[in-house]
Amino acid sequence: MEQNNNHEKKPTEQSLKIQKSLLDRLNRVEGQIRGIKKMIEKGTYCDDVINQIEASRSALSAIELILLEGHFKHCVVEQLKNGEDEVVEEILKTIKKLIH
């Protein structure tokens, strides 16, 4: 998980595991997207394509939640400990984007 240059740290074993998990998930989503493209090229029944699109969207949402959790637990907590209260506004903006 890439961090802001101002907050760079040596990755922990746990963060490397999370990064690998995220990359594996993204590779699966990438494959799903290629599959959707092929389905459209072949003229696959629309409902089947829509179901695959929703599966891809759901997979991306899961990735997003994993990243958000890590951001809260590590980045935000660390910034708050360092007195960087502006991180609260940053995270609120991010949450607003997620719910709209």
C-alpha positions, 0 to 999 in steps of 0.5 A, a space after each residue: 500500500 503506497 503511502 504519502 512521501 511525508 509518511 513513508 515507512 519500511 513495509 512490515 511483513 503484515 503490510 506486504 501480505 496485505 499488498 500481495 492480497 490486494 494485487 491478487 484481488 486486482 489481478 482477478 478483477 482485471 481478468 473479470 473485466 477482460 472477460 466482460 469485454 469478450 462477452 460483449 464482443 461475442 454478443 453474450 446475453 445482456 443479463 449475464 454481462 450485467 451480472 459479471 459487471 456487478 461481480 467486478 464492482 463488488 470485488 473492487 468494493 472489497 478492495 476499497 474497504 481493505 484499503 480504507 481499513 488499513 488507512 484508518 488503522 495505520 496512516 490516520 492513527 499515526 498522523 493523529 498521534 503526530 498532531 496532524 489533525 487535518 487528516 480528519 478532514 481528508 478522511 471525511 472527504 474520502 468517506 463522502 466520495 464512497 457514499 455518493 
